[in-house]
Amino acid sequence: MEAEDKRQLLEPVGPGDYRNTPKEQMVITLSAFARFMSKSGRSHRCPGCGFDGGWVMQGYAPKPNETEKDGSEGPSGPHRDGLAKVFYHSAVFDSDDKYPVVLAECPRCGLVQSTSVARILRYIKEDE
């Protein structure tokens, strides 16, 4: 990865970017989340226990389409990808302000990392 690409990923996202955004606008495929993690330099190694087997990304499995239900081979592509599950962090005293994140969990020790949806969506938008 070039230094300029990584620098762009690390530029600040404004505090209002994507906060309280309708969930229909926060669609992130698991493969896009994985590409973002890789491109931004995230390690496969867990900082908690040292496990180096990757992260379990929290998400939804793809739903089978009609051609797959009858046993035939379905098409491949982005629509066959699962979707990342978006969670909200919210402050105790300002519960109307929701901060959307995507989670990845260490399969050995359970350490959970949260990643800003704003950064992932910006990466997806710029990568198109």
Secondary structure, 3 states (H helix, E strand, C coil): CCHHHHHHHHCCCCCCCCCCCCHHHCCCEHHHHHHHHHHCCCCCCCCCCCCCCCCEECEECCCCCHHHHCCCCCCCCHHHCCEECEEEEECCCCCCCEEEEEEEECCCCCCEEEEEHHHHHHHHHHHC
